[in-house]
Amino acid sequence: MTLATLVLVLHGDNPRLELLYFWAAVMLALTPILIFGGIGVWVVRKMWKEREEASAERGVRSAELKG
């Protein structure tokens, strides 16, 4: 017998334990999504900020050249 079968036979059907397993699986699936999604949002915001700063700097340079 495998260990999972042995545990099931010895402990029987436990709805609270099944609920715990369900939420553990949900958290296991969501954790990498949240981590990599957060990193992606951080990188995109950083890129936008750098583009805005670069375009503002170009605007200042073009104003200096004109006047």
Beta strands, then each sheet from edge to edge (+ up, - down):
end
